[in-house]
Amino acid sequence: MRSRLPDDVAPSLQPASAAARGGTRRHPDRRALLAGTAAGALAAGAAALWWPRSDAGALPGLRGWPGDPDWSAVADQERAWVAAGRVPGVGGAFEAMSRQALVDLRRLLQRNGSGEFPETFIAGPAGAWRYSWPRDGAFAAAAFARTGHLREAVSILAWLRAVQDRSDDGGFEARYDSTGRAPDSRHAQADGAGWAAWAVAEVLTAPGSPFQRPADLDDPGLTPAPLSPLLRRTSVYLLRQTENGARLPSPSSDYWERRERRLTLGTAAVILLGLRHAALVHDHLGMAAAARGLHRAAARQEDVVHAAFAPSGYQRYAESDGDGDGTGPCASTCFLLPPFTTAARPGVLAAWRTYQRDAARPAGGLAPGVGWKDDGISWTPEVSLVASTAAACGRHARAQHWLSWLDAHRAAGGSISEKVLPDGSPAGPAPLGWSAANVLLALDHLDDRWGPSGSPR
């Protein structure tokens, strides 16, 4: 099935200037740093699941947990928490979805009573999703940082540091239970370190962040656990995986959650963006010598990654399976585009478009990749990731297209489910944290370029 997607006329791939928008840029420090880095570096369960709607008169999108003795009190707490930050897209067509996504992320940040792991961000509310994936936590931390909820964002970084301490090499398992242990025999995933570095950069350089110098990372008044070990061990892991940027990382599982014998773009691109953002953080903290080394490694790694994946058109695999089959592009093309870098190569953009065209599903959404099984199911993490990338790239109409699709396919109660069946019915757990975070990030990018009404500033 082919999708018909809107494209903007001559869209800009670089952040619009403040003068062009008639306002000031809301994230100047982080984007300036990332630009500097770039310059230097150049499944299961088909039944729908959701939380029921409260009848206690809470505002739309501000409902308490099922079973709470006082729905109104919980709604008041949620309302106050939301008001303490900002709602991306406020005043626009997607405000209700944005509010619900923000509250859903807060609910998925679970207190578990453990001194070592006081809070854990879980992927979803039930079953096999009540675990913590480093990737999902990283996106949630970025969304919390962008919406002004820095305490929650820093809490996730502290959790990443705690589980990383249990590894021998500074990497991460695929997922963790509430005690910080892997719940099964899945292989460790190399991309976890890349996402951790990106999350650290998003949080430490966010507007209003108090982290300005190395000592701040270990200040008990700013963080519940020292964060300098997370930055150090993650940076060393990324450098070791690539021999200081000179070689591709080894094959590893990625967000497809399956064992891989060939290197995927989903691993290579995330290791690359991790190096870029590790350099950004060291720049931000004034650690010039370490930043220079990471800049150089990122530059080498960028050349290596593009040299490996460009010849095949940025398909999922750099190497064919022997029959010339790289299985086509997948959502990993997003990881080589803004907001993860500052510029888009034409070949990557072409693969990104091909993915959206050839991975289209009957309900109008997307599969994780062109080579994904042909079951007709749309996956909201990938749709929301493309929406966020489109917004960051200046493809405003395309971003709004995918956000409109997500808005129209929310589960009962307003949360975003993991999947959408061929007939358009929400399926899988709802809310799904990664999708909720992506929606907030997409709307944040649109707010930065457009007014909340959808009109250019």
C-alpha positions, 0 to 999 in steps of 0.5 A: 500500500502506498501512502500519499503524504504532503510535502512542504514547498522548499522546506528548510533543513536547518533551524529557522533563524529568530529573525525569520520567525519574528521571535527568539529561539527557545533552545539557543544554547543546546542547538548552538552546541549541537551545531558546533558538534556537527561542525567539528564532527561532521508483537504480542497482544492484539487486544486493546488495553487502556485506563478507563475514563474517570467520572469525577469531573477531571479536566480532559487528559487529566485523569487519575489511576483506576482504583484511586480512592479520590479521582478529583484529588489525583486530577488536581495534582496532575493539573498542578504538575502540568501547570508547573511546566509547559504543554507543547502545542497549547492552543492548537489542534493537538493540545488534548493529545499533548496534555494526555501524553504528558500526564501518561509519561508522569504516570509511567514514572513509577515509584517502586520503594527501592532505595537504589531504584526509587523511580523507574520509567516503564514502557507501558502499564501492563504485562510484558511492557511493565519493564524499563527500556533505556531507549524509552526512558531516554525519550521520556527524559528528553520530553520531560526536559523540554516541557520544564519537568526537570526533576522527572528528567533527572530521575530517569538519568539517575536510573540509567546511571544505577542500572549501568553500574551493574554492567561490566563495560558501561553498556545496557541490557535490552530492558530491566525490571524494577530491581534493575535486573534483566528479566530474561535472556535477551542480549544486551543492546549497544544502542542503549549507550547512544540513547543514554548520551543523547538523554544526558545532552537533552536534560543538561542543556535544556532551558532552565537546566542548573547543570553548568559545570562538572561539579553540578553532575554530582551535587546532591541538591540537583540530582538524587544520584551522582551523574558523572559516572553515567557521562564518563562510562557512556562516553568510554563505551561509545569510544570503545565500541568504535575504536575512537570512531574508526570502525563500525560497531559490532552487530547488536539488537536494536529497537526491533527487539530481535537478535541480529547477525548483521549490523543495522542502521538502528545500531550504527546511527544511534552509536553515532548520535551518542558520540555527537551528544557526548561531545555536546555535553562535554562542551556544555560543561566546559570540559574542552579536552574530552570534548575535542576527543569526542568531536574527532571520534564523531567525525570519523564515525560519521564518515564510516557510517555513511560510507557503509550505508549510503551505497545501499540507499540507507537500508536497514542493513549495511551488508546484504544477506547474500542475495542482495537483500538489505530489506529496505529502509526502516524507521532508523533513517530518522536517527540520521536526521534532525533533531539528532543532527543539524543537517540532512543528507539528500540520500538519507532524506530519500530513504526516509521518504521511501520508508514512509511510502513502502512501509505504509499499512492499511489503517494509514500508519507505518510498520517499523520497516519495509522488511517488517512482516506483512501483518497490516499492523501500524506501529505508533512508535515509528509513526510518532518518531517520523512526526518528530523528525519531520517537525525538526526537519521543517517538513511541517505538513508531513509532521501534522499529517502524522500527528493527525493520524495519531490523534485520530487513532487514540485509545479510549480515554485518549492515550496513544496505544502501541499499535493500530490494527488494519481496521483502525482499532487501537491495540496493544498497551495504552499508553505507550511511553515512547510514542507519548514522548515522541508526540511531545517532542514533535509538538515542541519542534513545531512550537519552536518553528510555528505558532501553536495555531499551525501558522508560521511565526 
